[in-house]
């Protein structure tokens, strides 16, 4: 099973880390190839995520989610090869979740959970760099969120 670490570095807003972990496991169960992942989800302010976005993506603005992945060990192919451990850091702005909740008429919780799903899907290779890909990803992450919220 995946290892999931959750940190809240932004004390402006409380985050239910237990629910974030359940949501993450809910998503990961649908993708068994990712069971050896080591995932850290870090909630932070717009100011902090802006620094990361500028440094690593060369965009001087805050964003909702940043996802960085790397392998521990060399990935191998073949029936008898080892499965590498994928390490992922997902950074999420709680400030952006607050402002977007008002903008899109959702709740802080729904925005935050959507960002968690979005980061996990990015980890798995889903992209949103074109309008078509963004539309597919939005639909997919929305359906996952809806299923998670219905099962509670």
C-alpha positions in Angstrom: 0.0 0.0 0.0 1.1 3.5 -0.7 2.8 5.6 2.0 1.0 8.9 2.4 2.4 11.8 4.5 0.4 15.0 5.0 1.6 18.3 6.3 -0.2 21.6 6.8 2.2 24.5 6.7 -0.5 27.1 6.4 -2.2 27.8 9.8 -4.8 30.0 8.3 -7.1 27.1 7.5 -7.5 23.8 9.3 -7.2 20.7 7.1 -8.7 17.3 8.0 -5.6 15.2 7.3 -7.5 12.0 8.1 -10.0 12.7 5.4 -7.3 13.7 3.0 -5.6 10.4 3.6 -8.9 8.5 3.1 -9.5 10.4 -0.2 -6.0 9.7 -1.4 -6.4 6.0 -0.7 -9.8 6.0 -2.4 -8.2 7.4 -5.5 -5.1 5.1 -5.4 -7.3 2.0 -5.0 -8.6 2.6 -8.5 -5.0 2.5 -9.9 -3.2 -0.6 -8.4 0.0 0.1 -10.3 0.7 3.0 -7.9 0.6 1.0 -4.7 4.3 1.4 -4.1 4.1 5.2 -4.1 5.5 7.3 -1.3 3.4 10.5 -1.4 3.8 13.7 0.6 0.9 16.2 0.4 1.9 19.6 1.7 -0.7 22.3 2.2 0.7 25.9 2.1 0.0 29.5 1.5 -0.1 31.3 -1.9 3.1 33.1 -1.0 5.0 29.8 -0.5 3.5 28.0 -3.5 4.3 31.1 -5.6 8.0 30.7 -4.7 8.0 27.1 -5.8 6.1 27.9 -9.0 8.7 30.6 -9.9 11.7 28.5 -9.0 10.7 25.3 -10.8 8.1 26.3 -13.4 9.3 29.8 -14.1 5.9 31.3 -13.5 5.8 34.2 -11.0 2.3 33.6 -9.6 0.5 31.4 -7.1 -1.2 28.2 -8.4 -3.5 25.7 -6.9 -1.4 22.5 -7.2 2.2 21.6 -8.0 3.3 18.0 -8.3 6.9 16.7 -8.4 7.7 13.0 -9.0 10.9 11.0 -9.0 11.9 7.3 -8.8 14.0 5.7 -6.1 16.0 3.2 -7.9 16.0 2.6 -11.6 12.6 1.7 -13.2 12.7 -1.6 -14.9 10.5 -3.3 -17.5 9.7 -7.0 -17.6 7.8 -9.6 -15.7 10.7 -10.3 -13.3 12.0 -6.8 -12.9 11.5 -4.8 -9.8 8.9 -2.1 -9.5 10.4 1.2 -8.6 9.3 3.2 -5.7 7.7 6.4 -7.0 8.2 9.4 -4.7 5.9 12.3 -5.1 5.5 15.7 -3.5 2.2 17.4 -4.0 2.0 21.0 -3.0 -1.5 22.6 -2.5 -2.4 26.2 -1.8 -5.1 26.4 0.9 -5.3 30.2 0.1 -6.2 29.4 -3.5 -8.7 26.8 -2.4 -10.4 29.5 -0.2 -10.6 32.1 -3.0 -11.6 29.6 -5.7 -14.4 28.2 -3.4 -15.9 31.7 -3.4 -15.2 32.2 -7.1 -16.8 28.8 -8.2 -19.5 28.7 -5.5 -18.2 25.5 -4.0 -16.9 24.9 -0.5 -13.3 25.1 0.8 -13.4 21.4 1.4 -14.6 20.5 -2.1 -11.9 22.7 -3.7 -9.2 21.2 -1.4 -10.3 17.6 -2.2 -10.3 18.4 -5.9 -6.7 19.7 -5.7 -5.7 16.5 -3.9 -7.2 14.4 -6.7 -5.7 16.7 -9.3 -2.2 16.2 -7.8 -2.6 12.4 -7.6 -3.8 12.3 -11.2 -0.8 14.4 -12.3 1.4 11.9 -10.4 -0.1 9.2 -12.6 0.7 11.0 -15.8 -2.5 12.8 -16.5 -1.8 16.2 -18.1 -3.8 19.4 -18.5 -1.5 21.3 -20.9 -4.2 21.7 -23.7 -7.8 22.6 -23.5 -8.9 19.1 -24.5 -6.7 17.4 -21.9 -7.8 20.0 -19.2 -11.5 19.2 -20.0 -10.9 15.4 -19.7 -9.0 15.8 -16.5 -11.6 18.2 -15.0 -14.4 15.6 -15.8 -12.4 12.7 -14.5 -11.4 14.4 -11.2 -14.9 15.7 -10.8 -16.4 12.2 -11.1 -13.8 10.8 -8.6 -14.7 13.6 -6.1 -18.4 13.0 -6.5 -17.9 9.2 -5.9 -15.8 9.9 -2.8 -18.3 12.4 -1.3 -21.3 10.1 -2.0 -19.7 7.1 -0.1 -19.3 9.0 3.1 
